[in-house]
Every structure is written in C-alpha cells, then in structure tokens.
Amino acid sequence: MKTWKKVLIGVGAALVLGIIVAVTVYQSRKNLVTVQTGKVQKQNLASVVSASGEIKPKTYVNIGANAFGKIIKLHVKEGDRVTKGQLLAQLENVQSSADVNATRASVQAAQTDALAADAALNTSLADLNRAKSDAVHAKLDWDRAQGLYNAALIAKQDYDVKKAAWESADAGLAQAEARVAQAKAQKDSMDKHITQNQANLTRVSDVLQKTIYEAPFDGVITNLPVREGETVVVGIQNSPGSTLMTIADMSVITSEVKVDETDIVNVHLGQPADVTIDAIPHKVFHGVVSEIGDNAIVRSTGVATSQATSTSEEAKDFKVVVTLTDPPADLRPGLSSTAKITTATRSSVLSIPIQALTVRTQADLVPKDAGKGAVEAANSAPTEASKQKEEIQGVFVIRNKKAEFVPVDTGVSGTTDIEVTKGVQEGDEVITGSYKVLRTLKPGTSVKIDNSAPKKEDESS
C-alpha cells in the first residue's frame, strides 16, 4: 500500500476517534448542572425581629387648656427643664379672681349670720328655761289656791287670779318652745348657707386655678406651640382644645416600634433588643421589651382595629415598646429608630444557609432516571393524589456528584442561616444556588460545583 493511502487512512481514523470522543463528552455534559454549595455546620444562631418606629419618653403629658382665656405670661420656653410644681403659664384671670373674692365674702357673711343665729338660739333656750320655771311656779300656786278655795279659805277672786297666772305661764312656755324651734331652723338655714357659699367658693376657686398651669412632674418642655397674647379654648366633643405645651420625663426613654403581625407571636416581655437611631449613626443602644400592644393597628391608617368602623384585609402591625438601658443625654423625642429584637437564641446547633431551603411536591421527588412506568405508578392511585401535591421542605445534598433531595425539619432562623433539627449531618454539602437552579433542580441530577461569584443574570433569573 502506498504511503499516501496509509496517511489518509490514519487521518480518517483519528478524525472518527475525535468525533466519537467529542460526542461522548457532549453527552456526558449535556445533563450536567452547575451549582453553588454550602456546608452543614454547627454555629450559634439568634432569631431577630426587626421593626421601625420612633423615640418616645416613657412618661409625657400634653398640657391642654382647661379654661377659655388669653395667655398673659409664659414662664418657660421649649427645651427648659422644669421641676414638679413649677409655674409654667398664666391665663387672664380678672373675672375669676373677682368671683373668688365675692364668693369668699359671701362665705364670711354667712358665717357671721350663723353666729347671730347661734346667739339667737342660745337666747331662746334661756327664755325657754325661764318660761319652764315660771310655768312650774304658777302651777304650784294654782294647785295651792285650788285647795284653799275648796276649803273656803280664799275668795273666788284670788282663786281666779292664780288660775289666770298659771294659764299665762303655760302659754309663755309654749311660746318659748316655738321661739327655740324657730331659732334652731334659722341656725340650720345659716349653716346650709355656709355650705352653699363654700361650694360656690370651691367652684370659682377651681375656675381660677385653671388659669394657672404648673408642672405635674420633673421633665423637659419638648413642645411649646403657643405664644403670649394668644387665646386658648377648651376642647369640646368634636373639637380638640388648645395644647399649651408638652412635658416629657426624659429619665426613661423608649423606642416605640411597629412589629408585623407575622412576627408578633415571637415577641415577649423582657427580650433584649438593639436599637439604632437614624440621627446617631454607627452606634447601637441596648434595651428590653417592656410593653406589647394587644390591638392590631392598620398599617395604612394607624388606627387600631378595635376603633375601626369596618373590617379590613390590609397589613397590620402591633405596637411594641423597647425601654433603652443606656440612652444618651441629648436624645430627643420623635427621632426615627429601628429595633432588632432577639426572640430566640441557640448555641452550637446544626445550621444551613437559608437560601438552601426549597420546597418540592411528592410528584417532583420521582428520580430523574426512573422509568416511565414508575412515574405512571406514582400518579395512578386516586387516593394518593393529595399526597402527590403535598409540599415537602428540604435541601439538595450532593452525594456521588448528584443532587439528592433530603427532607429537613428546621428551628430557629437567623439572619443568613437556619437551624436544622433533622435530615442532614454536619459536613454535608448542600446546594445553595443559584435560585434558578434550585427552582428547577430534579433529584438525581448530575451537578458541577462552582462557588465562584455568580453572574448577575443568574441571580436575577
């Protein structure tokens, strides 16, 4: 055989061999899926609920107008520190002061009248005692005159004089008793006048007192929306009254946040929290949960569901108050804040990256290389239809370079990792991405590990 034929045959054979190798490699890589992975490892986990709100003092009060009038003096300005009982503001009080003075004079006049009535009562009592004595004396004289007249020892005229004297004394006694009763009634009336005037004095004094405003406790003036010379009004049913100022006790500071309804079941009193304040960046303050609201608040309106006139399917929040344990001295109410409440902690527990968790139905778990008969058998029984659609939570573990779906039970969820209580062991390698791969990955699929930075298009798919 000539040399050029041998060369041609060798080239042909090499070409055929190359094609066979290329087809083999292509077929072997055709079903190969590139994935990112993470390890099952032990670590400390903390479950955190994050919520936003604002800084508020635990104790504060809006001092509203208790009377109608013009402000004639403001003794404080916004930002001032005040002590309990300190004078804050003064309203015009000419009429109320005059009413107090007039009513106080009426009380004094009534008390004088009561003294006079008391003296008249004492005089009437004395007259009554004298009338009683005269009546007794006249009765004795008449009784004696009766005996003497019956014995014919005195004249009829003397007898009649004694009888008239006794009747006069008896009438005088009845008159004295009537005067005593009248004096007692006048005394009682004067006492009632005193009580009435004292009640009026209490009323007008209260009106006068409402023109003077004092600090109810030690605190800081955090809001002062009025000025001297303005007229303030008392609130009525459908119209709020004027607010003179707000006093806050800044010794106890809280962060009042709104927690989503899906997280509130995990929040309990006494749980620790880290609070950040937008106005004080790069600093974390510590606190504890001190109050949890019972009524849900509609997120869009801020109205409690118990006060709403109609039901709503909108998202709802619950008020949670976190008391700061180390508040700064210059903190001001109303500053925006974020509280991260630690609802649970676990030490040295098996955990996996959260993104490794996925959900599959029973029908999805039929191995990729199973025959057509196995798939039909899995879907043939009508009684198993509901089970085929039941979702199972699990992860894909790499075993023998293939993805194997393993159901897992989870526990506390951290920021990036979640506790696994059943299903995997420490050191197992689980598939964490990409999201597109996890969404479509089938059990038994051959995989290739590539933990380099994923492409942006893969992350957005």
Secondary structure, DSSP 8 states (H G I E B T S, - for coil): --HHHHHHHHHHHHHHHHHHHHHHHHHHHHT-EEEEEEE-EEEEEEEEEEEEEEEEEEEEEEEE-SS-EEEEEE---TT-EE-TT-EEEEE--HHHHHHHHHHHHHHHHHHHHHHHHHHHHHHHHHHHHHHHHHHHHHHHHHHHHHHHHHTT-S-HHHHHHHHHHHHHHHHHHHHHHHHHHHHHHHHHHHHHHHHHHHHHHHHHHHHHHTTEEE-SSSEEEEE----TT-EE---BTTB---EEEEEEEEEEEEEEEEEETTTGGG--TT-EEEEEETTEEEEEEEEEEEEEEEEEEETTT--BTTT-SS---S-EEEEEEEEESS--TT--TT-EEEEEEEEEEEEEEEEEEGGG-EEEETGGGS-TT--HHHHHHHHH-GGGHHHHH-EEEEEEEEETTEEEEEE-EEEEE-SSEEEEEES--TT-EEEEE-HHHHHH--TT-BEEE--S---HHHHH-
